Structures are given as C-alpha cells and as structure tokens.
Amino acid sequence: MTVAVTDTAAAVARVRAWEAELPEDERLFDDPHAHLFVGGTAADEVTGLFLSAPLFREAVRLRTRFIDDAVRAALGDGIRQILILGVGFDCRALRLDEIATCGAIVFEVDYQEQLAHKAAILGAAGVSLPLWARSVPCDFTADDFDRRLTINLAGAGFDRGAPVVIVWEGVVSYLNDEACDRSLRWMAAVGGAGSRLVFNYTVARFDPARLPARIAAAGFARLDDADLGEVHRRYLPGEPPGEGELYHLAVAWR
C-alpha cells in the first residue's frame, strides 16, 4: 500500500482522539475535535499500519504535548505568529486557549486539498476555524515551493519582520536531504529575531550528532534536542520503553 503524507493525518488524529478516553489526570493534552477526523476504510487501513509501528502512539502523544508546550512558551515570550507547516488535521488553533488570549495568528500551511478536506470535516460538525487561523495553500513538491509559500504567506498577512514559532511536525520523514536543507534555510530566514522552530524527527532521517552543524549551516543559532526517552521522563511516570533514542524532538532558535 502506498501511503501519502496527507494520509497519515488520520492515524495521528486517531491517537489524539484516544487521549480523551484516558482519565483526565493521565492525559497529556486535550483535543476535542480529533475524533471528527477518524474513520473511513482507507483511513483505517493507514491507521492500522502506523499503529503497528513500535512506539508510534507513544511518539505522537509525547510530540503533541512537547510541541504544545513549545508554542505556549513562544507565546509567553511575546511571539504572536504561529506557522504550522503540513497542518494536516492539527487543531491547535482551536484547542490552545492561549492563542486566542494572546491575540496570536496561526498560519496553517498544507496542500490545498488537505486544507479543504479539514475545513469540510469541521464544517459538517458545525465547527468553523477561528478568525485567527488562516489557511495557506502550498504544493511542497514544487521546485519553487519556498518562493510560492513566501508569496502566499504575505497574502495571508504574515509579517516576515516579526518573530514566529514554526511547527514542523510529522514532516521530516517525507523529505529527502535536499528538501530538508532547503526547508531549514527557508525557515531560518522567514521570521524576525527571536523566531524558533519546533520539530520531530527520527534517526533514520537526521543523525543527532551531526544535526547541530546542519542546523547552524541553515542559519539557526542554537539547537535543543531530546530523544523520546528524555521527553517521556519529563511528562510521564516510570521508565520509558526501549528504542526511545530513535525518536527525537527539538527546538532550533534564531
């Protein structure tokens, strides 16, 4: 079975929907809309494939909380632009109260069909994206995707001179080396001083020992990197399962 990056959003939504079934004091986050994106034969097939992968559910739970906290920290530092690349079925614009409280703007970037699909599902449930969420289409496979994305963001009101927190979640594994480096360079240049990038990756895509140099070459000043075991100890009781060193969560700072 061929799995596209847009297909995996349903598997992530399934994990986030399961979180609501846990006792409240055991949840890492609340995503009341995730269940809307679960279902359908094709989606169930993809979901089953991903859930059979070691640590997939654990990794999605922990990366969701880690990124939520990174966004909250950015808002606390005065950042008022949130850029989500490959938004899929991400509902942070709806579920993180701090975004509305701070008056921040969320720029949700994905393929046009994925943005429309998400909006249609929410609309069928009587849910509208808030005014502070702005959909920005982008064809990530285009040779000049970075130029087009810059233009589309400007049209949506993005301020390149102001700081931004960029969420790059569940994307890296689908890019080759050239696309990763090109994306990193673009992200390092797209916002003002104080900008930061939060992302997840596996060691199959990035070598943790070499990543600081790669990040620096792209234009970032600092990298904070933790494997899944470290993040598990931060948020959950007990010792983490094995192989946590294969999954990483990181923040790159301008």
C-alpha positions as CSV (number, residue, x, y, z in Angstrom):
1,M,0.0,0.0,0.0
2,T,1.3,3.5,-0.9
3,V,1.0,5.9,1.9
4,A,1.0,9.7,1.2
5,V,1.9,12.3,3.8
6,T,-1.7,13.6,3.7
7,D,-3.0,10.1,4.6
8,T,-1.1,9.8,7.8
9,A,-3.0,12.7,9.3
10,A,-5.9,10.2,10.1
11,A,-3.5,8.0,12.1
12,V,-2.3,10.9,14.2
13,A,-5.9,12.0,14.7
14,R,-6.8,8.5,16.0
15,V,-4.0,8.7,18.6
16,R,-5.1,12.2,19.7
17,A,-8.8,11.1,19.9
18,W,-7.8,8.2,22.1
19,E,-6.3,10.7,24.6
20,A,-9.8,11.8,25.5
21,E,-10.6,8.3,26.7
22,L,-7.9,8.4,29.3
23,P,-8.7,9.6,32.9
24,E,-8.3,13.3,33.0
25,D,-5.2,13.2,35.2
26,E,-3.4,10.9,32.8
27,R,-3.9,13.0,29.6
28,L,-1.0,14.8,28.1
29,F,-3.3,17.2,26.1
30,D,-7.0,17.7,25.2
31,D,-8.1,17.6,21.6
32,P,-11.9,17.6,21.5
33,H,-12.0,17.7,17.7
34,A,-9.7,14.9,16.9
35,H,-12.5,12.3,16.7
36,L,-14.0,14.1,13.8
37,F,-11.1,13.1,11.5
38,V,-11.2,9.4,12.4
39,G,-12.9,6.9,10.2
40,G,-13.3,5.6,6.6
41,T,-11.9,2.4,5.2
42,A,-8.8,3.9,3.6
43,A,-8.0,5.9,6.8
44,D,-8.5,2.8,9.0
45,E,-6.1,0.9,6.8
46,V,-3.4,3.6,7.1
47,T,-4.1,4.0,10.8
48,G,-3.6,0.2,11.4
49,L,-0.3,0.3,9.5
50,F,1.0,3.2,11.6
51,L,-0.3,1.8,14.9
52,S,1.6,-1.4,14.3
53,A,4.9,0.6,14.2
54,P,6.8,0.5,17.5
55,L,6.3,3.5,19.8
56,F,4.0,5.2,17.2
57,R,1.3,6.0,19.7
58,E,3.8,7.0,22.4
59,A,5.7,9.2,20.0
60,V,2.5,11.0,18.8
61,R,1.3,11.6,22.4
62,L,4.6,13.0,23.5
63,R,5.4,15.1,20.5
64,T,1.9,16.6,20.7
65,R,2.5,17.7,24.3
66,F,6.1,18.8,23.6
67,I,5.0,21.0,20.7
68,D,2.0,22.4,22.6
69,D,4.4,23.5,25.4
70,A,6.8,25.0,22.9
71,V,4.1,27.0,21.3
72,R,2.9,28.2,24.8
73,A,6.5,29.2,25.7
74,A,6.8,31.2,22.5
75,L,3.5,33.0,23.2
76,G,4.8,33.7,26.7
77,D,7.9,35.2,25.1
78,G,5.8,37.6,23.1
79,I,5.7,35.8,19.8
80,R,2.3,36.4,18.0
81,Q,2.8,34.4,14.8
82,I,2.4,30.6,14.6
83,L,3.3,28.9,11.4
84,I,2.3,25.2,11.0
85,L,3.9,23.5,8.0
86,G,1.9,20.4,7.0
87,V,-1.0,21.2,9.2
88,G,-3.0,18.0,8.4
89,F,-5.8,17.8,10.9
90,D,-3.9,19.8,13.6
91,C,-6.4,21.8,15.7
92,R,-4.1,23.8,17.9
93,A,-5.7,27.0,16.6
94,L,-9.0,25.7,18.1
95,R,-7.8,24.0,21.3
96,L,-4.9,26.1,22.7
97,D,-6.7,28.8,24.6
98,E,-3.5,30.8,25.0
99,I,-3.5,31.5,21.2
100,A,-6.8,33.4,21.5
101,T,-5.9,35.0,24.8
102,C,-2.7,36.4,23.3
103,G,-4.2,37.6,20.1
104,A,-1.8,35.4,18.0
105,I,-2.3,34.5,14.4
106,V,-2.0,30.9,13.2
107,F,-0.9,30.3,9.6
108,E,-1.9,26.8,8.6
109,V,0.0,25.5,5.6
110,D,-0.7,22.4,3.6
111,Y,-1.8,21.2,0.2
112,Q,-5.0,22.9,-1.0
113,E,-6.9,19.6,-1.0
114,Q,-5.9,18.8,2.6
115,L,-6.9,22.3,3.8
116,A,-10.3,21.9,2.1
117,H,-10.8,18.4,3.5
118,K,-10.1,19.6,7.0
119,A,-12.4,22.6,6.6
120,A,-15.2,20.4,5.2
121,I,-15.0,17.9,8.1
122,L,-15.1,20.6,10.7
123,G,-17.9,22.4,8.8
124,A,-20.0,19.2,8.7
125,A,-19.7,19.1,12.5
126,G,-20.7,22.8,12.8
127,V,-17.2,23.9,13.7
128,S,-15.5,26.8,12.0
129,L,-11.9,27.8,12.1
130,P,-11.5,30.9,14.2
131,L,-10.7,34.2,12.7
132,W,-7.1,34.0,13.9
133,A,-6.5,30.8,11.8
134,R,-5.5,31.5,8.2
135,S,-5.2,28.7,5.6
136,V,-2.3,29.0,3.3
137,P,-2.0,26.5,0.4
138,C,1.3,25.2,-0.6
139,D,2.5,22.4,-3.0
140,F,5.5,21.1,-1.2
141,T,6.6,19.1,-4.2
142,A,7.0,22.2,-6.4
143,D,10.6,23.1,-7.3
144,D,9.9,26.7,-6.1
145,F,7.7,25.8,-3.2
146,D,9.7,28.2,-0.9
147,R,9.1,31.2,-3.2
148,R,5.4,30.4,-3.7
149,L,5.0,29.9,0.1
150,T,6.6,33.2,0.8
151,I,4.2,34.9,-1.6
152,N,1.1,33.0,-0.2
153,L,2.1,33.8,3.4
154,A,2.4,37.5,2.6
155,G,-1.0,37.4,1.0
156,A,-2.4,36.0,4.3
157,G,-0.8,38.8,6.3
158,F,2.3,37.1,7.6
159,D,4.9,39.6,8.9
160,R,8.4,38.5,7.9
161,G,10.0,41.1,10.2
162,A,8.2,39.8,13.3
163,P,9.2,36.7,15.2
164,V,7.4,33.4,14.5
165,V,7.2,29.9,16.1
166,I,7.2,27.3,13.3
167,V,5.7,23.9,13.9
168,W,7.3,21.2,11.6
169,E,5.5,18.1,12.9
170,G,5.5,14.8,11.2
171,V,7.1,16.2,8.0
172,V,10.8,15.5,8.0
173,S,10.5,11.8,7.3
174,Y,8.8,12.6,3.9
175,L,11.6,14.8,2.7
176,N,14.9,14.0,1.1
177,D,18.1,15.6,2.2
178,E,17.9,18.4,-0.3
179,A,14.4,19.3,0.6
180,C,15.2,19.2,4.3
181,D,18.1,21.6,4.0
182,R,16.2,23.9,1.7
183,S,13.3,24.0,4.1
184,L,15.6,24.6,7.0
185,R,17.2,27.5,5.3
186,W,13.8,29.0,4.4
187,M,12.6,28.6,7.9
188,A,15.7,30.2,9.4
189,A,15.1,33.3,7.3
190,V,11.4,33.6,7.3
191,G,10.9,35.4,10.7
192,G,12.4,38.1,12.8
193,A,14.8,37.9,15.7
194,G,13.6,35.5,18.4
195,S,12.0,33.1,16.0
196,R,12.2,29.4,16.7
197,L,11.4,26.1,15.0
198,V,10.0,23.1,16.9
199,F,10.1,19.7,15.1
200,N,10.3,16.0,15.4
201,Y,12.5,13.5,13.6
202,T,13.8,10.0,13.6
203,V,17.4,9.0,13.4
204,A,16.7,7.4,10.1
205,R,16.3,11.0,8.7
206,F,18.8,13.1,10.8
207,D,21.9,12.0,12.6
208,P,21.6,13.6,16.1
209,A,25.4,14.0,16.3
210,R,25.5,16.0,13.1
211,L,22.3,17.9,13.4
212,P,23.6,20.9,15.3
213,A,26.1,21.6,12.5
214,R,23.3,21.2,9.9
215,I,21.0,23.5,11.8
216,A,23.8,26.1,12.1
217,A,24.5,25.9,8.4
218,A,20.9,26.7,7.7
219,G,21.1,29.8,9.8
220,F,19.9,28.9,13.3
221,A,21.9,29.9,16.3
222,R,21.1,27.0,18.7
223,L,19.5,23.6,18.9
224,D,17.9,22.0,21.9
225,D,17.4,18.3,21.2
226,A,15.9,15.4,23.3
227,D,15.2,11.8,22.5
228,L,11.8,10.3,23.3
229,G,13.1,8.7,26.5
230,E,14.0,12.1,27.9
231,V,10.7,13.6,26.9
232,H,8.9,10.6,28.4
233,R,10.6,11.2,31.7
234,R,9.5,14.8,31.6
235,Y,5.8,14.1,31.1
236,L,5.1,10.5,32.2
237,P,5.8,8.4,35.3
238,G,8.0,5.3,35.1
239,E,10.8,4.4,32.8
240,P,10.3,4.9,29.0
241,P,10.1,1.9,26.7
242,G,13.1,0.8,24.8
243,E,14.2,2.3,21.5
244,G,13.2,5.8,22.5
245,E,16.6,7.0,21.2
246,L,15.2,6.5,17.7
247,Y,12.8,9.4,18.0
248,H,13.7,13.0,18.7
249,L,12.0,16.3,19.5
250,A,13.9,19.5,19.0
251,V,13.7,23.3,19.1
252,A,16.0,25.4,16.8
253,W,16.5,29.0,17.8
254,R,17.3,32.0,15.7
